[in-house]
Amino acid sequence: MPPATIQSQISEDLAMWNKVVERSPSCEIVDKSGVIPLLRSVKSATEIKTIQEAIDMTTRGFAEALSFMKPGVNEFQVQATLEYGYAMAGARGSAFPPIVGGGLNSTVLHYNANDQELVSGDLVCIDSGAFHAGYGADISRTIPVSGKFTKRQKEIYEIVLKAEDAAIKAVKPGVTLGELDSIARAIIVKAGFGDFFIHGIGHHLGLETHDNCGPMAPLKKGAVVTIEPGIYLPDEALGIRIEDDIAVTANGYKNLSKSIPKTVQAIEKAMRG
């Protein structure tokens, strides 16, 4: 719902409860709107299993896209290939509209036109995930259109990957997303690209892609979060984001999406078929 101003008329249910309070001296209205988001911040074993199944379906879609990718295909054809893979693996569509941005489009955070042809030598940033049984995956990979990273692309990619790996390794009960952001950001800043990491490190994942889990409190066992640093260089038409879905365990973390190729070598190998 849109935010209300002080002049806005209050809702009928709140008006009713205000009347109850006025007529009952011992009664008060207590805000408990944070209870359900707090409960949602910790997933059950069954929920985590369902999210893992959605990620496994996403793995199939990314495999299809990696083998399909080549210069001259349209971003939308890559999206269609992803979603075909999801469907063939048993998913019911995408958890959110996929982002498939090549070249300059890879630097646009929420790009969704997906209507440009991919050009040899460019990167394409894919941010997508399958939807399954009420839950979804949220994975980002950045892929060289022609199948091989250039020296410059590899240089920036390795910085982002180093930042992501460091943040993932720091996941454990009690840590906050803000602390994980600082860990990844320090690496990117040291490399000289701090001004080009233009978003936060991640978010809770669950019934919604950006799950409503209330304030960014310390993570608890059972939380599932995304870790997704990025560097975006519009002047070079070069945007790189790497994102994995991470479950918080009793003593650390489990990378639920580790099966999707992520290193330079693994991506290039997968694209060779």
C-alpha positions in Angstrom: 0.0 0.0 0.0 1.2 3.6 -0.6 2.4 5.5 2.4 -0.3 7.6 4.1 0.2 11.3 5.0 -0.9 12.8 8.3 -4.0 14.3 6.5 -5.0 10.9 5.1 -8.2 9.3 6.3 -7.4 6.3 8.5 -8.6 2.8 7.6 -11.9 1.5 8.8 -10.4 -1.2 10.9 -8.0 1.2 12.7 -11.0 3.6 13.2 -12.9 0.7 14.8 -10.0 -0.2 17.1 -9.6 3.5 18.1 -13.2 3.5 19.2 -12.7 0.3 21.2 -9.7 1.9 23.0 -11.7 5.0 23.7 -14.4 3.0 25.4 -12.1 0.5 27.2 -9.7 2.2 29.6 -7.5 -0.9 30.0 -7.2 -1.5 26.3 -4.3 -0.3 24.1 -3.2 -0.8 20.5 0.1 -2.6 20.2 2.0 -2.7 16.9 2.8 -6.4 16.1 3.4 -5.9 12.4 7.0 -7.1 12.8 6.1 -10.6 14.1 5.4 -12.3 10.8 8.5 -10.7 9.0 10.6 -11.9 11.9 9.2 -15.4 11.6 9.9 -15.3 7.8 13.5 -14.5 8.4 14.2 -18.0 9.6 13.2 -20.8 7.1 12.2 -24.3 8.1 14.1 -27.3 6.7 11.2 -27.9 4.3 11.4 -24.3 3.1 15.1 -24.5 2.5 14.6 -27.8 0.7 12.0 -26.1 -1.6 14.4 -23.2 -2.3 17.1 -25.7 -3.1 14.8 -27.4 -5.6 14.1 -24.1 -7.2 17.8 -23.5 -7.5 18.4 -26.9 -9.0 15.8 -26.0 -11.6 17.6 -22.7 -12.2 20.8 -24.7 -12.7 19.2 -26.4 -15.7 18.1 -23.1 -17.2 21.6 -21.5 -16.8 23.2 -24.6 -18.5 20.8 -24.2 -21.4 21.6 -20.5 -21.7 25.4 -21.0 -21.5 25.3 -23.5 -24.3 23.0 -21.3 -26.4 24.9 -18.0 -26.0 26.7 -16.6 -29.1 27.0 -13.3 -30.9 23.9 -12.3 -32.8 21.3 -13.9 -30.6 18.8 -11.6 -29.0 18.6 -11.0 -25.2 15.1 -12.2 -25.2 16.1 -15.5 -26.9 18.5 -16.0 -24.0 15.6 -15.3 -21.6 13.4 -17.8 -23.4 16.2 -20.4 -23.2 16.6 -19.9 -19.5 12.8 -20.2 -19.0 12.7 -23.3 -21.2 15.3 -24.9 -19.0 13.3 -24.0 -15.9 10.1 -25.5 -17.3 11.8 -28.7 -18.5 13.2 -29.1 -15.0 9.7 -28.8 -13.5 9.5 -25.1 -12.5 6.4 -23.0 -13.0 8.0 -20.0 -14.7 10.4 -17.4 -13.3 10.4 -16.1 -9.8 10.7 -12.5 -11.2 11.2 -11.0 -14.7 14.6 -12.1 -15.8 17.4 -9.6 -16.5 19.5 -10.4 -19.6 21.6 -7.4 -20.4 24.5 -7.4 -22.9 27.1 -4.7 -23.3 26.0 -1.3 -21.9 22.8 -3.0 -20.7 24.9 -5.1 -18.3 25.5 -1.9 -16.3 21.8 -1.1 -15.8 20.8 -2.6 -12.4 17.1 -3.4 -13.2 17.3 -3.6 -16.9 14.3 -5.5 -18.3 13.8 -4.7 -21.9 15.7 -7.8 -23.0 15.4 -6.8 -26.7 18.9 -6.2 -28.0 21.2 -8.4 -30.0 24.3 -9.7 -28.2 27.6 -8.5 -29.7 30.9 -10.4 -29.9 33.4 -9.2 -27.2 30.7 -8.0 -24.8 29.6 -9.4 -21.5 26.0 -10.3 -20.7 24.7 -10.1 -17.1 21.9 -12.6 -16.3 19.9 -12.2 -13.1 17.2 -14.8 -12.9 15.7 -17.7 -11.0 13.1 -20.4 -11.3 9.8 -20.4 -9.4 8.8 -23.6 -7.6 6.1 -24.4 -5.0 5.8 -20.8 -3.8 9.5 -20.1 -3.6 12.2 -18.9 -6.0 15.9 -18.8 -6.8 17.8 -15.5 -7.4 21.0 -16.1 -9.3 23.3 -13.7 -11.2 26.1 -14.7 -13.6 28.0 -12.6 -16.0 28.9 -14.3 -19.2 31.2 -13.5 -22.2 29.0 -13.5 -25.3 31.8 -15.0 -27.5 32.7 -17.6 -24.9 35.9 -16.2 -23.6 36.7 -13.3 -21.2 39.0 -10.5 -22.5 41.9 -9.6 -20.3 40.1 -6.5 -18.9 36.8 -8.4 -18.4 38.7 -11.1 -16.5 40.5 -8.5 -14.3 37.2 -6.9 -13.2 35.5 -10.2 -12.9 38.1 -11.6 -10.5 37.7 -8.6 -8.2 34.0 -9.1 -8.0 34.4 -12.9 -7.5 37.0 -12.2 -4.7 34.6 -9.9 -3.0 31.7 -12.3 -3.3 33.8 -15.3 -2.0 35.0 -13.2 1.0 31.4 -12.2 1.9 30.1 -15.7 1.6 32.8 -17.2 3.8 31.9 -14.7 6.5 28.2 -15.8 6.6 27.3 -17.3 10.0 24.7 -16.8 12.7 25.0 -13.3 14.3 26.5 -11.5 11.3 24.5 -8.7 9.6 24.0 -8.0 5.9 25.7 -4.7 6.6 28.8 -6.4 7.9 28.9 -8.7 4.9 28.5 -5.6 2.7 31.5 -4.0 4.3 33.6 -7.1 3.8 32.9 -7.2 0.0 33.0 -3.5 -0.4 36.4 -3.2 1.2 37.9 -5.5 -1.5 36.2 -3.5 -4.3 37.3 -0.2 -2.8 40.9 -1.4 -2.4 40.9 -2.3 -6.1 39.8 1.2 -7.0 36.2 0.6 -8.0 34.3 1.6 -4.8 32.3 4.2 -6.7 31.1 1.6 -9.1 29.6 -0.8 -6.5 26.2 0.9 -6.5 23.9 -1.4 -4.5 23.9 -3.4 -1.3 25.4 -6.8 -0.8 22.1 -8.8 -0.9 18.7 -9.5 0.7 16.7 -12.2 2.3 15.2 -14.8 0.0 11.9 -16.7 0.5 8.3 -16.3 -0.3 9.3 -13.2 -2.2 12.6 -12.6 -4.1 13.3 -9.7 -1.7 11.7 -11.3 1.3 10.0 -9.1 3.8 11.9 -10.0 6.9 11.8 -6.7 8.8 14.9 -4.7 9.9 18.3 -6.0 8.9 18.9 -7.8 12.2 21.7 -10.3 12.8 21.2 -13.4 10.7 20.0 -16.6 12.4 20.4 -20.2 11.6 17.8 -21.0 8.8 18.0 -17.6 7.1 18.5 -17.7 3.3 20.2 -14.6 1.8 21.7 -13.5 -1.5 25.3 -12.4 -1.8 25.7 -10.3 -4.9 28.5 -7.7 -5.3 29.0 -6.0 -8.6 31.1 -3.4 -10.5 29.4 -1.4 -13.2 31.5 0.7 -15.7 29.2 2.4 -18.2 32.0 4.1 -19.9 33.4 0.7 -20.8 29.9 -0.9 -21.4 31.0 -3.4 -18.8 28.9 -4.6 -15.9 29.6 -7.6 -13.7 27.4 -9.0 -11.0 27.9 -12.4 -9.3 25.1 -13.7 -7.0 24.6 -16.8 -5.0 21.9 -18.0 -2.6 23.3 -18.8 0.8 21.7 -20.7 3.7 22.9 -19.8 7.3 23.8 -23.0 9.2 24.5 -23.6 12.8 28.3 -22.9 12.4 28.5 -21.0 9.1 26.8 -21.3 5.7 25.9 -23.5 2.8 26.1 -22.2 -0.8 22.8 -23.6 -2.3 23.8 -22.5 -5.8 27.4 -23.7 -6.0 26.5 -26.0 -8.9 26.1 -23.1 -11.3 29.4 -22.3 -13.0 31.0 -19.2 -11.6 34.8 -19.1 -12.1 36.2 -17.8 -15.3 37.5 -21.2 -16.2 34.2 -23.0 -15.3 32.1 -20.5 -17.4 34.4 -20.7 -20.4 34.4 -24.5 -20.2 30.6 -24.7 -20.0 30.2 -22.4 -23.0 32.5 -24.7 -25.0 29.9 -27.4 -24.3 
